[in-house]
């Protein structure tokens, strides 16, 4: 009986781990910034900005989740550094659209 319960729990686990997809639009304007996305749960998203250039960069990140108001975050990223920005939404995220706009400082 215990083996059946464990088997059912293990089979249900992959369905619980599914992350929402990201659609990323980048406008880097000469800045050498790498963008990485991360799902932090069913209503929170994160973007990591890694600056590989020799000059600092100033970035604006806009998170959009369907009908809710977009969340805009700004970050200054020094040369060789990484900055993380997050956004929390009231509803469960089905698809996250992210716009990243950077410029050299």
JOJO-V218287 format. One record per pair of residues at least 4 apart in sequence whose ideal C-beta (glycine too) atoms are under 8 Angstrom apart, sorted by the first residue. I is the first residue (numbers start at 0). GAP is how many residues later the second one is. D is the distance in whole Angstrom. If there is no record, write none. Layout:
I;GAP;D / I;GAP;D
//
This chain:
0;4;7 / 1;4;6 / 2;4;6 / 3;4;6 / 4;4;6 / 5;4;6 / 6;4;6 / 7;4;6 / 8;4;7 / 11;4;7 / 12;4;7 / 13;4;8 / 18;20;4 / 19;19;6 / 19;22;8 / 19;25;8 / 19;73;5 / 19;74;6 / 19;75;6 / 19;76;6 / 20;74;5 / 20;75;7 / 21;15;4 / 21;17;8 / 21;23;7 / 21;73;8 / 21;74;5 / 21;75;8 / 21;76;6 / 22;72;7 / 22;73;7 / 22;74;5 / 22;75;7 / 23;11;6 / 23;13;6 / 23;74;5 / 23;75;8 / 23;76;7 / 24;72;8 / 24;73;7 / 24;74;5 / 24;75;7 / 25;9;6 / 25;74;5 / 25;76;8 / 26;72;8 / 26;73;7 / 26;74;5 / 26;75;7 / 27;4;8 / 27;5;6 / 27;72;8 / 27;74;5 / 28;72;7 / 28;73;6 / 28;74;5 / 28;75;7 / 29;73;7 / 29;74;6 / 30;20;7 / 30;22;6 / 30;24;8 / 30;26;4 / 30;28;8 / 30;71;4 / 30;72;6 / 30;73;5 / 31;19;7 / 31;20;5 / 31;21;3 / 31;25;8 / 32;16;5 / 32;17;7 / 32;18;5 / 32;19;7 / 32;20;7 / 32;24;5 / 32;26;6 / 32;44;7 / 32;67;8 / 32;69;5 / 33;15;8 / 33;16;4 / 33;18;6 / 34;12;6 / 34;13;7 / 34;14;6 / 34;63;8 / 34;65;5 / 35;11;7 / 35;12;4 / 35;14;7 / 36;8;7 / 36;9;7 / 36;10;6 / 36;11;8 / 36;59;7 / 36;61;6 / 37;7;7 / 37;8;4 / 37;9;8 / 37;10;7 / 38;5;8 / 38;6;6 / 38;7;8 / 38;54;8 / 38;57;8 / 39;4;4 / 39;5;6 / 39;6;5 / 39;46;7 / 41;50;5 / 41;51;6 / 42;45;6 / 42;46;5 / 42;47;7 / 42;48;7 / 42;49;6 / 42;50;6 / 43;42;6 / 43;43;7 / 43;44;5 / 43;45;7 / 43;49;8 / 44;18;6 / 44;20;8 / 44;41;7 / 44;42;6 / 44;44;8 / 44;48;7 / 44;51;5 / 44;53;7 / 45;38;6 / 45;39;7 / 45;40;5 / 45;41;8 / 46;14;5 / 46;16;8 / 46;26;8 / 46;37;7 / 46;38;5 / 46;39;8 / 46;51;6 / 46;53;7 / 47;34;6 / 47;35;7 / 47;36;5 / 48;8;8 / 48;10;5 / 48;12;7 / 48;26;6 / 48;28;5 / 48;33;7 / 48;34;5 / 48;35;8 / 48;36;7 / 48;51;7 / 48;53;7 / 49;27;8 / 49;31;8 / 49;32;4 / 50;5;7 / 50;6;5 / 50;26;4 / 50;27;7 / 50;28;6 / 50;29;7 / 50;30;6 / 50;31;7 / 50;32;8 / 51;28;8 / 52;4;7 / 52;26;6 / 52;51;7 / 53;25;5 / 54;24;6 / 54;49;5 / 54;50;6 / 55;20;6 / 55;21;7 / 55;22;5 / 55;23;6 / 55;48;7 / 55;49;4 / 56;19;7 / 56;20;5 / 56;45;5 / 56;46;7 / 56;47;6 / 56;48;6 / 57;16;7 / 57;17;8 / 57;18;5 / 57;19;8 / 57;44;7 / 57;45;6 / 57;47;5 / 58;15;7 / 58;16;5 / 58;17;8 / 58;18;6 / 58;24;7 / 58;41;6 / 58;42;7 / 58;43;4 / 59;12;6 / 59;13;8 / 59;14;5 / 59;40;8 / 59;41;5 / 59;42;8 / 60;11;7 / 60;12;5 / 60;13;8 / 60;14;7 / 60;24;5 / 60;37;6 / 60;38;7 / 60;39;5 / 61;8;5 / 61;9;7 / 61;10;5 / 61;36;7 / 61;37;4 / 61;38;8 / 61;39;8 / 62;7;6 / 62;8;5 / 62;9;8 / 62;10;7 / 62;24;4 / 62;26;8 / 62;33;6 / 62;34;8 / 62;35;6 / 63;6;5 / 63;32;7 / 63;33;4 / 63;34;8 / 63;35;8 / 64;24;5 / 64;26;7 / 64;28;5 / 64;29;8 / 64;30;8 / 64;31;6 / 64;32;8 / 65;25;8 / 65;28;7 / 65;29;7 / 66;24;8 / 67;21;5 / 67;22;6 / 67;23;6 / 70;16;4 / 70;17;8 / 70;18;7 / 72;12;4 / 72;13;8 / 72;14;7 / 74;8;4 / 74;10;5 / 75;7;7 / 75;29;7 / 76;4;6 / 76;5;7 / 76;6;5 / 76;25;8 / 88;4;6
//
